[in-house]
Amino acid sequence: MTKMKDRLHTGELYLPGDEAIMTEQTKCLERLYDYNMTRPTEGEKRVAMLKEMFAEVGDGCYVEPPLHANFGGAHVHFGKGVYANFNLTVVDDTHIYVGDYTMFGPNVTLATAGHPILPELREQGYQYNMPIHIGKNCWLGAGVIVLPGITIGDNSVIGAGSVVTKDVPANVVAVGNPCRVLREINERDRQYYFKDRKIDYESIV
């Protein structure tokens, strides 16, 4: 019989209160506590701590405290240039992969953990984890919730407050609860950045 700790990344049912799991998790949470206590002037310290805390973190990443993470980011893989505003919640009981230059608005939740529908199993405390994959250059607006096992394709935008229950393809704008594709990113987006506001390329180059 496999150990409970070995089931974190297999999708199998397991008991998260297992002693070996709790011991490892507590160490990660201690480090996360220290990160959240850093001062705004301690940018270099934050960068160094993220490299220790996360499974992977690329150059130029910025994570605004407070960060909430079940395993302190130990199962989080960030590419380069990832930006996360305050209150990013990563339920990182298994792996979360985020591509280069992706942005998270305030209060985004990435939840890899789930519990069985069957009440008898929930009563015993069983859980399962499914990885999340978010592509490069995505933008998840404020309050977005991404559920276990979801993949979001490169360049896609998820509108504020959306609950992502199914995979989202690349190069689209998707919104709502449940989140649905609204439209593809198109030529108009090369001209306008917000409603009727035109992009002045000369002023931003």
PyMOL commands that place a pseudoatom at each C-alpha (Angstrom):
pseudoatom trace, name=CA, resn=MET, resi=1, chain=A, elem=C, hetatm=0, pos=[0.000, 0.000, 0.000]
pseudoatom trace, name=CA, resn=THR, resi=2, chain=A, elem=C, hetatm=0, pos=[1.422, 3.390, -1.011]
pseudoatom trace, name=CA, resn=LYS, resi=3, chain=A, elem=C, hetatm=0, pos=[2.136, 5.966, 1.654]
pseudoatom trace, name=CA, resn=MET, resi=4, chain=A, elem=C, hetatm=0, pos=[-0.275, 8.892, 1.892]
pseudoatom trace, name=CA, resn=LYS, resi=5, chain=A, elem=C, hetatm=0, pos=[2.550, 11.290, 0.999]
pseudoatom trace, name=CA, resn=ASP, resi=6, chain=A, elem=C, hetatm=0, pos=[3.126, 9.436, -2.278]
pseudoatom trace, name=CA, resn=ARG, resi=7, chain=A, elem=C, hetatm=0, pos=[-0.465, 10.119, -3.331]
pseudoatom trace, name=CA, resn=LEU, resi=8, chain=A, elem=C, hetatm=0, pos=[-0.190, 13.908, -3.375]
pseudoatom trace, name=CA, resn=HIS, resi=9, chain=A, elem=C, hetatm=0, pos=[0.680, 13.956, -7.068]
pseudoatom trace, name=CA, resn=THR, resi=10, chain=A, elem=C, hetatm=0, pos=[-1.104, 10.848, -8.394]
pseudoatom trace, name=CA, resn=GLY, resi=11, chain=A, elem=C, hetatm=0, pos=[-4.736, 11.970, -8.244]
pseudoatom trace, name=CA, resn=GLU, resi=12, chain=A, elem=C, hetatm=0, pos=[-5.536, 9.161, -5.804]
pseudoatom trace, name=CA, resn=LEU, resi=13, chain=A, elem=C, hetatm=0, pos=[-7.612, 9.642, -2.674]
pseudoatom trace, name=CA, resn=TYR, resi=14, chain=A, elem=C, hetatm=0, pos=[-5.511, 10.285, 0.428]
pseudoatom trace, name=CA, resn=LEU, resi=15, chain=A, elem=C, hetatm=0, pos=[-5.721, 11.715, 3.940]
pseudoatom trace, name=CA, resn=PRO, resi=16, chain=A, elem=C, hetatm=0, pos=[-4.098, 15.175, 4.137]
pseudoatom trace, name=CA, resn=GLY, resi=17, chain=A, elem=C, hetatm=0, pos=[-3.847, 14.941, 7.923]
pseudoatom trace, name=CA, resn=ASP, resi=18, chain=A, elem=C, hetatm=0, pos=[-1.213, 12.200, 7.608]
pseudoatom trace, name=CA, resn=GLU, resi=19, chain=A, elem=C, hetatm=0, pos=[1.691, 12.906, 9.978]
pseudoatom trace, name=CA, resn=ALA, resi=20, chain=A, elem=C, hetatm=0, pos=[4.415, 12.855, 7.315]
pseudoatom trace, name=CA, resn=ILE, resi=21, chain=A, elem=C, hetatm=0, pos=[2.426, 15.260, 5.128]
pseudoatom trace, name=CA, resn=MET, resi=22, chain=A, elem=C, hetatm=0, pos=[1.688, 17.607, 8.010]
pseudoatom trace, name=CA, resn=THR, resi=23, chain=A, elem=C, hetatm=0, pos=[5.338, 17.721, 9.054]
pseudoatom trace, name=CA, resn=GLU, resi=24, chain=A, elem=C, hetatm=0, pos=[6.476, 18.761, 5.576]
pseudoatom trace, name=CA, resn=GLN, resi=25, chain=A, elem=C, hetatm=0, pos=[3.586, 21.184, 5.136]
pseudoatom trace, name=CA, resn=THR, resi=26, chain=A, elem=C, hetatm=0, pos=[4.269, 22.950, 8.423]
pseudoatom trace, name=CA, resn=LYS, resi=27, chain=A, elem=C, hetatm=0, pos=[7.895, 23.622, 7.440]
pseudoatom trace, name=CA, resn=CYS, resi=28, chain=A, elem=C, hetatm=0, pos=[6.693, 25.196, 4.196]
pseudoatom trace, name=CA, resn=LEU, resi=29, chain=A, elem=C, hetatm=0, pos=[4.107, 27.313, 6.000]
pseudoatom trace, name=CA, resn=GLU, resi=30, chain=A, elem=C, hetatm=0, pos=[6.722, 28.642, 8.416]
pseudoatom trace, name=CA, resn=ARG, resi=31, chain=A, elem=C, hetatm=0, pos=[8.710, 29.976, 5.448]
pseudoatom trace, name=CA, resn=LEU, resi=32, chain=A, elem=C, hetatm=0, pos=[5.567, 31.419, 3.886]
pseudoatom trace, name=CA, resn=TYR, resi=33, chain=A, elem=C, hetatm=0, pos=[4.844, 33.262, 7.131]
pseudoatom trace, name=CA, resn=ASP, resi=34, chain=A, elem=C, hetatm=0, pos=[8.303, 34.838, 6.962]
pseudoatom trace, name=CA, resn=TYR, resi=35, chain=A, elem=C, hetatm=0, pos=[7.712, 35.899, 3.340]
pseudoatom trace, name=CA, resn=ASN, resi=36, chain=A, elem=C, hetatm=0, pos=[4.446, 37.596, 4.229]
pseudoatom trace, name=CA, resn=MET, resi=37, chain=A, elem=C, hetatm=0, pos=[6.176, 39.515, 7.023]
pseudoatom trace, name=CA, resn=THR, resi=38, chain=A, elem=C, hetatm=0, pos=[8.721, 41.112, 4.669]
pseudoatom trace, name=CA, resn=ARG, resi=39, chain=A, elem=C, hetatm=0, pos=[8.686, 44.868, 4.279]
pseudoatom trace, name=CA, resn=PRO, resi=40, chain=A, elem=C, hetatm=0, pos=[7.961, 46.681, 0.980]
pseudoatom trace, name=CA, resn=THR, resi=41, chain=A, elem=C, hetatm=0, pos=[11.608, 47.769, 0.812]
pseudoatom trace, name=CA, resn=GLU, resi=42, chain=A, elem=C, hetatm=0, pos=[12.877, 44.178, 0.965]
pseudoatom trace, name=CA, resn=GLY, resi=43, chain=A, elem=C, hetatm=0, pos=[12.473, 43.308, -2.704]
pseudoatom trace, name=CA, resn=GLU, resi=44, chain=A, elem=C, hetatm=0, pos=[15.739, 41.409, -3.008]
pseudoatom trace, name=CA, resn=LYS, resi=45, chain=A, elem=C, hetatm=0, pos=[14.919, 39.377, 0.077]
pseudoatom trace, name=CA, resn=ARG, resi=46, chain=A, elem=C, hetatm=0, pos=[11.541, 38.440, -1.394]
pseudoatom trace, name=CA, resn=VAL, resi=47, chain=A, elem=C, hetatm=0, pos=[13.146, 37.283, -4.635]
pseudoatom trace, name=CA, resn=ALA, resi=48, chain=A, elem=C, hetatm=0, pos=[15.613, 35.113, -2.735]
pseudoatom trace, name=CA, resn=MET, resi=49, chain=A, elem=C, hetatm=0, pos=[12.866, 33.629, -0.572]
pseudoatom trace, name=CA, resn=LEU, resi=50, chain=A, elem=C, hetatm=0, pos=[10.664, 32.769, -3.560]
pseudoatom trace, name=CA, resn=LYS, resi=51, chain=A, elem=C, hetatm=0, pos=[13.562, 30.826, -5.065]
pseudoatom trace, name=CA, resn=GLU, resi=52, chain=A, elem=C, hetatm=0, pos=[13.731, 28.792, -1.853]
pseudoatom trace, name=CA, resn=MET, resi=53, chain=A, elem=C, hetatm=0, pos=[9.968, 28.398, -1.432]
pseudoatom trace, name=CA, resn=PHE, resi=54, chain=A, elem=C, hetatm=0, pos=[8.777, 27.593, -4.960]
pseudoatom trace, name=CA, resn=ALA, resi=55, chain=A, elem=C, hetatm=0, pos=[9.509, 24.470, -6.967]
pseudoatom trace, name=CA, resn=GLU, resi=56, chain=A, elem=C, hetatm=0, pos=[10.612, 26.783, -9.793]
pseudoatom trace, name=CA, resn=VAL, resi=57, chain=A, elem=C, hetatm=0, pos=[10.587, 30.545, -10.229]
pseudoatom trace, name=CA, resn=GLY, resi=58, chain=A, elem=C, hetatm=0, pos=[11.984, 32.416, -13.222]
pseudoatom trace, name=CA, resn=ASP, resi=59, chain=A, elem=C, hetatm=0, pos=[13.690, 35.794, -13.357]
pseudoatom trace, name=CA, resn=GLY, resi=60, chain=A, elem=C, hetatm=0, pos=[11.651, 38.937, -12.900]
pseudoatom trace, name=CA, resn=CYS, resi=61, chain=A, elem=C, hetatm=0, pos=[8.749, 37.432, -10.967]
pseudoatom trace, name=CA, resn=TYR, resi=62, chain=A, elem=C, hetatm=0, pos=[6.861, 39.551, -8.445]
pseudoatom trace, name=CA, resn=VAL, resi=63, chain=A, elem=C, hetatm=0, pos=[4.451, 38.193, -5.845]
pseudoatom trace, name=CA, resn=GLU, resi=64, chain=A, elem=C, hetatm=0, pos=[2.805, 40.836, -3.663]
pseudoatom trace, name=CA, resn=PRO, resi=65, chain=A, elem=C, hetatm=0, pos=[2.220, 39.715, -0.076]
pseudoatom trace, name=CA, resn=PRO, resi=66, chain=A, elem=C, hetatm=0, pos=[0.124, 38.343, 1.366]
pseudoatom trace, name=CA, resn=LEU, resi=67, chain=A, elem=C, hetatm=0, pos=[0.511, 35.093, -0.521]
pseudoatom trace, name=CA, resn=HIS, resi=68, chain=A, elem=C, hetatm=0, pos=[-1.554, 32.126, 0.637]
pseudoatom trace, name=CA, resn=ALA, resi=69, chain=A, elem=C, hetatm=0, pos=[-0.316, 28.628, -0.206]
pseudoatom trace, name=CA, resn=ASN, resi=70, chain=A, elem=C, hetatm=0, pos=[-1.099, 25.235, 1.288]
pseudoatom trace, name=CA, resn=PHE, resi=71, chain=A, elem=C, hetatm=0, pos=[2.491, 24.104, 0.813]
pseudoatom trace, name=CA, resn=GLY, resi=72, chain=A, elem=C, hetatm=0, pos=[4.087, 27.538, 0.785]
pseudoatom trace, name=CA, resn=GLY, resi=73, chain=A, elem=C, hetatm=0, pos=[4.627, 27.357, -2.966]
pseudoatom trace, name=CA, resn=ALA, resi=74, chain=A, elem=C, hetatm=0, pos=[6.614, 24.116, -2.805]
pseudoatom trace, name=CA, resn=HIS, resi=75, chain=A, elem=C, hetatm=0, pos=[4.631, 22.703, -5.731]
pseudoatom trace, name=CA, resn=VAL, resi=76, chain=A, elem=C, hetatm=0, pos=[4.382, 25.953, -7.729]
pseudoatom trace, name=CA, resn=HIS, resi=77, chain=A, elem=C, hetatm=0, pos=[6.309, 26.390, -10.997]
pseudoatom trace, name=CA, resn=PHE, resi=78, chain=A, elem=C, hetatm=0, pos=[6.525, 29.981, -12.295]
pseudoatom trace, name=CA, resn=GLY, resi=79, chain=A, elem=C, hetatm=0, pos=[8.160, 30.962, -15.559]
pseudoatom trace, name=CA, resn=LYS, resi=80, chain=A, elem=C, hetatm=0, pos=[9.864, 34.340, -15.934]
pseudoatom trace, name=CA, resn=GLY, resi=81, chain=A, elem=C, hetatm=0, pos=[8.169, 37.691, -15.467]
pseudoatom trace, name=CA, resn=VAL, resi=82, chain=A, elem=C, hetatm=0, pos=[5.093, 36.343, -13.654]
pseudoatom trace, name=CA, resn=TYR, resi=83, chain=A, elem=C, hetatm=0, pos=[3.198, 39.008, -11.684]
pseudoatom trace, name=CA, resn=ALA, resi=84, chain=A, elem=C, hetatm=0, pos=[0.799, 38.247, -8.830]
pseudoatom trace, name=CA, resn=ASN, resi=85, chain=A, elem=C, hetatm=0, pos=[-1.124, 40.960, -7.021]
pseudoatom trace, name=CA, resn=PHE, resi=86, chain=A, elem=C, hetatm=0, pos=[-2.068, 40.606, -3.341]
pseudoatom trace, name=CA, resn=ASN, resi=87, chain=A, elem=C, hetatm=0, pos=[-3.985, 37.650, -1.920]
pseudoatom trace, name=CA, resn=LEU, resi=88, chain=A, elem=C, hetatm=0, pos=[-2.991, 35.103, -4.550]
pseudoatom trace, name=CA, resn=THR, resi=89, chain=A, elem=C, hetatm=0, pos=[-4.144, 31.778, -3.118]
pseudoatom trace, name=CA, resn=VAL, resi=90, chain=A, elem=C, hetatm=0, pos=[-2.424, 28.674, -4.454]
pseudoatom trace, name=CA, resn=VAL, resi=91, chain=A, elem=C, hetatm=0, pos=[-3.879, 25.471, -3.069]
pseudoatom trace, name=CA, resn=ASP, resi=92, chain=A, elem=C, hetatm=0, pos=[-0.653, 23.776, -4.099]
pseudoatom trace, name=CA, resn=ASP, resi=93, chain=A, elem=C, hetatm=0, pos=[-1.216, 20.308, -2.705]
pseudoatom trace, name=CA, resn=THR, resi=94, chain=A, elem=C, hetatm=0, pos=[0.010, 19.188, -6.110]
pseudoatom trace, name=CA, resn=HIS, resi=95, chain=A, elem=C, hetatm=0, pos=[1.746, 20.995, -8.963]
pseudoatom trace, name=CA, resn=ILE, resi=96, chain=A, elem=C, hetatm=0, pos=[0.699, 24.339, -10.465]
pseudoatom trace, name=CA, resn=TYR, resi=97, chain=A, elem=C, hetatm=0, pos=[2.477, 25.412, -13.673]
pseudoatom trace, name=CA, resn=VAL, resi=98, chain=A, elem=C, hetatm=0, pos=[2.397, 29.053, -14.817]
pseudoatom trace, name=CA, resn=GLY, resi=99, chain=A, elem=C, hetatm=0, pos=[4.017, 30.272, -18.039]
pseudoatom trace, name=CA, resn=ASP, resi=100, chain=A, elem=C, hetatm=0, pos=[6.178, 33.337, -18.665]
pseudoatom trace, name=CA, resn=TYR, resi=101, chain=A, elem=C, hetatm=0, pos=[4.693, 36.839, -18.224]
pseudoatom trace, name=CA, resn=THR, resi=102, chain=A, elem=C, hetatm=0, pos=[1.327, 35.655, -16.910]
pseudoatom trace, name=CA, resn=MET, resi=103, chain=A, elem=C, hetatm=0, pos=[-0.449, 38.110, -14.598]
pseudoatom trace, name=CA, resn=PHE, resi=104, chain=A, elem=C, hetatm=0, pos=[-2.797, 37.525, -11.672]
pseudoatom trace, name=CA, resn=GLY, resi=105, chain=A, elem=C, hetatm=0, pos=[-5.120, 40.217, -10.354]
pseudoatom trace, name=CA, resn=PRO, resi=106, chain=A, elem=C, hetatm=0, pos=[-5.978, 40.504, -6.643]
pseudoatom trace, name=CA, resn=ASN, resi=107, chain=A, elem=C, hetatm=0, pos=[-7.696, 37.608, -4.873]
pseudoatom trace, name=CA, resn=VAL, resi=108, chain=A, elem=C, hetatm=0, pos=[-7.104, 34.941, -7.528]
pseudoatom trace, name=CA, resn=THR, resi=109, chain=A, elem=C, hetatm=0, pos=[-7.409, 31.318, -6.342]
pseudoatom trace, name=CA, resn=LEU, resi=110, chain=A, elem=C, hetatm=0, pos=[-5.724, 28.350, -8.027]
pseudoatom trace, name=CA, resn=ALA, resi=111, chain=A, elem=C, hetatm=0, pos=[-7.111, 25.235, -6.333]
pseudoatom trace, name=CA, resn=THR, resi=112, chain=A, elem=C, hetatm=0, pos=[-5.614, 21.823, -7.101]
pseudoatom trace, name=CA, resn=ALA, resi=113, chain=A, elem=C, hetatm=0, pos=[-7.365, 20.038, -4.232]
pseudoatom trace, name=CA, resn=GLY, resi=114, chain=A, elem=C, hetatm=0, pos=[-10.818, 18.494, -4.257]
pseudoatom trace, name=CA, resn=HIS, resi=115, chain=A, elem=C, hetatm=0, pos=[-12.937, 16.273, -2.064]
pseudoatom trace, name=CA, resn=PRO, resi=116, chain=A, elem=C, hetatm=0, pos=[-15.196, 13.350, -3.045]
pseudoatom trace, name=CA, resn=ILE, resi=117, chain=A, elem=C, hetatm=0, pos=[-18.888, 14.001, -3.575]
pseudoatom trace, name=CA, resn=LEU, resi=118, chain=A, elem=C, hetatm=0, pos=[-19.687, 10.916, -1.486]
pseudoatom trace, name=CA, resn=PRO, resi=119, chain=A, elem=C, hetatm=0, pos=[-20.318, 12.242, 2.046]
pseudoatom trace, name=CA, resn=GLU, resi=120, chain=A, elem=C, hetatm=0, pos=[-18.980, 9.147, 3.778]
pseudoatom trace, name=CA, resn=LEU, resi=121, chain=A, elem=C, hetatm=0, pos=[-15.551, 9.705, 2.232]
pseudoatom trace, name=CA, resn=ARG, resi=122, chain=A, elem=C, hetatm=0, pos=[-15.572, 13.418, 3.080]
pseudoatom trace, name=CA, resn=GLU, resi=123, chain=A, elem=C, hetatm=0, pos=[-16.476, 12.533, 6.646]
pseudoatom trace, name=CA, resn=GLN, resi=124, chain=A, elem=C, hetatm=0, pos=[-13.251, 10.526, 6.823]
pseudoatom trace, name=CA, resn=GLY, resi=125, chain=A, elem=C, hetatm=0, pos=[-11.312, 13.513, 5.460]
pseudoatom trace, name=CA, resn=TYR, resi=126, chain=A, elem=C, hetatm=0, pos=[-10.306, 12.142, 2.062]
pseudoatom trace, name=CA, resn=GLN, resi=127, chain=A, elem=C, hetatm=0, pos=[-8.915, 14.461, -0.604]
pseudoatom trace, name=CA, resn=TYR, resi=128, chain=A, elem=C, hetatm=0, pos=[-7.499, 14.258, -4.121]
pseudoatom trace, name=CA, resn=ASN, resi=129, chain=A, elem=C, hetatm=0, pos=[-5.299, 16.649, -6.107]
pseudoatom trace, name=CA, resn=MET, resi=130, chain=A, elem=C, hetatm=0, pos=[-5.178, 17.451, -9.819]
pseudoatom trace, name=CA, resn=PRO, resi=131, chain=A, elem=C, hetatm=0, pos=[-2.533, 19.747, -11.375]
pseudoatom trace, name=CA, resn=ILE, resi=132, chain=A, elem=C, hetatm=0, pos=[-3.268, 23.130, -12.937]
pseudoatom trace, name=CA, resn=HIS, resi=133, chain=A, elem=C, hetatm=0, pos=[-1.534, 24.373, -16.100]
pseudoatom trace, name=CA, resn=ILE, resi=134, chain=A, elem=C, hetatm=0, pos=[-1.679, 28.055, -17.086]
pseudoatom trace, name=CA, resn=GLY, resi=135, chain=A, elem=C, hetatm=0, pos=[0.070, 29.111, -20.282]
pseudoatom trace, name=CA, resn=LYS, resi=136, chain=A, elem=C, hetatm=0, pos=[2.339, 32.010, -21.172]
pseudoatom trace, name=CA, resn=ASN, resi=137, chain=A, elem=C, hetatm=0, pos=[1.212, 35.638, -21.223]
pseudoatom trace, name=CA, resn=CYS, resi=138, chain=A, elem=C, hetatm=0, pos=[-2.195, 35.018, -19.688]
pseudoatom trace, name=CA, resn=TRP, resi=139, chain=A, elem=C, hetatm=0, pos=[-4.109, 37.493, -17.546]
pseudoatom trace, name=CA, resn=LEU, resi=140, chain=A, elem=C, hetatm=0, pos=[-6.443, 36.302, -14.819]
pseudoatom trace, name=CA, resn=GLY, resi=141, chain=A, elem=C, hetatm=0, pos=[-8.533, 39.202, -13.512]
pseudoatom trace, name=CA, resn=ALA, resi=142, chain=A, elem=C, hetatm=0, pos=[-9.428, 39.946, -9.906]
pseudoatom trace, name=CA, resn=GLY, resi=143, chain=A, elem=C, hetatm=0, pos=[-11.246, 37.207, -8.047]
pseudoatom trace, name=CA, resn=VAL, resi=144, chain=A, elem=C, hetatm=0, pos=[-10.816, 34.445, -10.644]
pseudoatom trace, name=CA, resn=ILE, resi=145, chain=A, elem=C, hetatm=0, pos=[-11.087, 30.880, -9.307]
pseudoatom trace, name=CA, resn=VAL, resi=146, chain=A, elem=C, hetatm=0, pos=[-9.434, 28.019, -11.183]
pseudoatom trace, name=CA, resn=LEU, resi=147, chain=A, elem=C, hetatm=0, pos=[-10.547, 24.503, -10.208]
pseudoatom trace, name=CA, resn=PRO, resi=148, chain=A, elem=C, hetatm=0, pos=[-8.489, 21.277, -10.036]
pseudoatom trace, name=CA, resn=GLY, resi=149, chain=A, elem=C, hetatm=0, pos=[-7.123, 19.808, -13.252]
pseudoatom trace, name=CA, resn=ILE, resi=150, chain=A, elem=C, hetatm=0, pos=[-7.725, 22.887, -15.434]
pseudoatom trace, name=CA, resn=THR, resi=151, chain=A, elem=C, hetatm=0, pos=[-5.530, 23.973, -18.366]
pseudoatom trace, name=CA, resn=ILE, resi=152, chain=A, elem=C, hetatm=0, pos=[-5.610, 27.562, -19.692]
pseudoatom trace, name=CA, resn=GLY, resi=153, chain=A, elem=C, hetatm=0, pos=[-3.908, 28.160, -23.033]
pseudoatom trace, name=CA, resn=ASP, resi=154, chain=A, elem=C, hetatm=0, pos=[-1.288, 30.782, -23.929]
pseudoatom trace, name=CA, resn=ASN, resi=155, chain=A, elem=C, hetatm=0, pos=[-2.282, 34.461, -24.171]
pseudoatom trace, name=CA, resn=SER, resi=156, chain=A, elem=C, hetatm=0, pos=[-5.828, 33.980, -22.877]
pseudoatom trace, name=CA, resn=VAL, resi=157, chain=A, elem=C, hetatm=0, pos=[-7.618, 36.471, -20.625]
pseudoatom trace, name=CA, resn=ILE, resi=158, chain=A, elem=C, hetatm=0, pos=[-9.973, 35.307, -17.874]
pseudoatom trace, name=CA, resn=GLY, resi=159, chain=A, elem=C, hetatm=0, pos=[-12.432, 38.011, -16.825]
pseudoatom trace, name=CA, resn=ALA, resi=160, chain=A, elem=C, hetatm=0, pos=[-12.700, 39.168, -13.216]
pseudoatom trace, name=CA, resn=GLY, resi=161, chain=A, elem=C, hetatm=0, pos=[-14.796, 36.970, -10.956]
pseudoatom trace, name=CA, resn=SER, resi=162, chain=A, elem=C, hetatm=0, pos=[-14.853, 34.006, -13.336]
pseudoatom trace, name=CA, resn=VAL, resi=163, chain=A, elem=C, hetatm=0, pos=[-14.949, 30.426, -12.063]
pseudoatom trace, name=CA, resn=VAL, resi=164, chain=A, elem=C, hetatm=0, pos=[-12.970, 28.214, -14.447]
pseudoatom trace, name=CA, resn=THR, resi=165, chain=A, elem=C, hetatm=0, pos=[-14.516, 24.737, -14.400]
pseudoatom trace, name=CA, resn=LYS, resi=166, chain=A, elem=C, hetatm=0, pos=[-13.363, 23.568, -17.862]
pseudoatom trace, name=CA, resn=ASP, resi=167, chain=A, elem=C, hetatm=0, pos=[-10.196, 23.982, -19.938]
pseudoatom trace, name=CA, resn=VAL, resi=168, chain=A, elem=C, hetatm=0, pos=[-9.804, 27.286, -21.785]
pseudoatom trace, name=CA, resn=PRO, resi=169, chain=A, elem=C, hetatm=0, pos=[-8.037, 27.333, -25.181]
pseudoatom trace, name=CA, resn=ALA, resi=170, chain=A, elem=C, hetatm=0, pos=[-5.258, 29.720, -26.200]
pseudoatom trace, name=CA, resn=ASN, resi=171, chain=A, elem=C, hetatm=0, pos=[-5.831, 33.249, -27.535]
pseudoatom trace, name=CA, resn=VAL, resi=172, chain=A, elem=C, hetatm=0, pos=[-9.326, 33.879, -26.198]
pseudoatom trace, name=CA, resn=VAL, resi=173, chain=A, elem=C, hetatm=0, pos=[-11.205, 36.070, -23.742]
pseudoatom trace, name=CA, resn=ALA, resi=174, chain=A, elem=C, hetatm=0, pos=[-13.282, 33.923, -21.385]
pseudoatom trace, name=CA, resn=VAL, resi=175, chain=A, elem=C, hetatm=0, pos=[-15.653, 35.110, -18.648]
pseudoatom trace, name=CA, resn=GLY, resi=176, chain=A, elem=C, hetatm=0, pos=[-18.378, 34.051, -16.276]
pseudoatom trace, name=CA, resn=ASN, resi=177, chain=A, elem=C, hetatm=0, pos=[-19.482, 31.433, -13.789]
pseudoatom trace, name=CA, resn=PRO, resi=178, chain=A, elem=C, hetatm=0, pos=[-19.019, 28.881, -15.141]
pseudoatom trace, name=CA, resn=CYS, resi=179, chain=A, elem=C, hetatm=0, pos=[-16.326, 30.448, -17.318]
pseudoatom trace, name=CA, resn=ARG, resi=180, chain=A, elem=C, hetatm=0, pos=[-17.067, 30.358, -21.067]
pseudoatom trace, name=CA, resn=VAL, resi=181, chain=A, elem=C, hetatm=0, pos=[-15.201, 31.636, -24.120]
pseudoatom trace, name=CA, resn=LEU, resi=182, chain=A, elem=C, hetatm=0, pos=[-16.545, 35.063, -25.046]
pseudoatom trace, name=CA, resn=ARG, resi=183, chain=A, elem=C, hetatm=0, pos=[-14.423, 35.670, -28.140]
pseudoatom trace, name=CA, resn=GLU, resi=184, chain=A, elem=C, hetatm=0, pos=[-11.034, 35.221, -29.714]
pseudoatom trace, name=CA, resn=ILE, resi=185, chain=A, elem=C, hetatm=0, pos=[-8.329, 37.843, -29.291]
pseudoatom trace, name=CA, resn=ASN, resi=186, chain=A, elem=C, hetatm=0, pos=[-8.520, 39.744, -32.601]
pseudoatom trace, name=CA, resn=GLU, resi=187, chain=A, elem=C, hetatm=0, pos=[-7.277, 42.652, -34.715]
pseudoatom trace, name=CA, resn=ARG, resi=188, chain=A, elem=C, hetatm=0, pos=[-9.372, 45.183, -32.796]
pseudoatom trace, name=CA, resn=ASP, resi=189, chain=A, elem=C, hetatm=0, pos=[-7.285, 44.357, -29.734]
pseudoatom trace, name=CA, resn=ARG, resi=190, chain=A, elem=C, hetatm=0, pos=[-4.262, 45.677, -31.632]
pseudoatom trace, name=CA, resn=GLN, resi=191, chain=A, elem=C, hetatm=0, pos=[-5.989, 49.077, -31.828]
pseudoatom trace, name=CA, resn=TYR, resi=192, chain=A, elem=C, hetatm=0, pos=[-7.891, 49.423, -28.537]
pseudoatom trace, name=CA, resn=TYR, resi=193, chain=A, elem=C, hetatm=0, pos=[-6.772, 48.554, -25.012]
pseudoatom trace, name=CA, resn=PHE, resi=194, chain=A, elem=C, hetatm=0, pos=[-9.993, 49.473, -23.133]
pseudoatom trace, name=CA, resn=LYS, resi=195, chain=A, elem=C, hetatm=0, pos=[-13.388, 50.138, -24.689]
pseudoatom trace, name=CA, resn=ASP, resi=196, chain=A, elem=C, hetatm=0, pos=[-12.819, 53.075, -27.100]
pseudoatom trace, name=CA, resn=ARG, resi=197, chain=A, elem=C, hetatm=0, pos=[-9.324, 53.909, -25.818]
pseudoatom trace, name=CA, resn=LYS, resi=198, chain=A, elem=C, hetatm=0, pos=[-6.847, 53.586, -28.667]
pseudoatom trace, name=CA, resn=ILE, resi=199, chain=A, elem=C, hetatm=0, pos=[-3.302, 52.294, -28.206]
pseudoatom trace, name=CA, resn=ASP, resi=200, chain=A, elem=C, hetatm=0, pos=[-0.829, 55.083, -28.882]
pseudoatom trace, name=CA, resn=TYR, resi=201, chain=A, elem=C, hetatm=0, pos=[2.135, 52.988, -29.923]
pseudoatom trace, name=CA, resn=GLU, resi=202, chain=A, elem=C, hetatm=0, pos=[4.412, 56.018, -30.260]
pseudoatom trace, name=CA, resn=SER, resi=203, chain=A, elem=C, hetatm=0, pos=[3.964, 56.907, -26.589]
pseudoatom trace, name=CA, resn=ILE, resi=204, chain=A, elem=C, hetatm=0, pos=[4.592, 53.408, -25.193]
pseudoatom trace, name=CA, resn=VAL, resi=205, chain=A, elem=C, hetatm=0, pos=[7.585, 52.257, -27.253]
for i in range(1, 205): cmd.bond("trace and resi %d" % i, "trace and resi %d" % (i + 1))
show_as sticks, trace
zoom trace
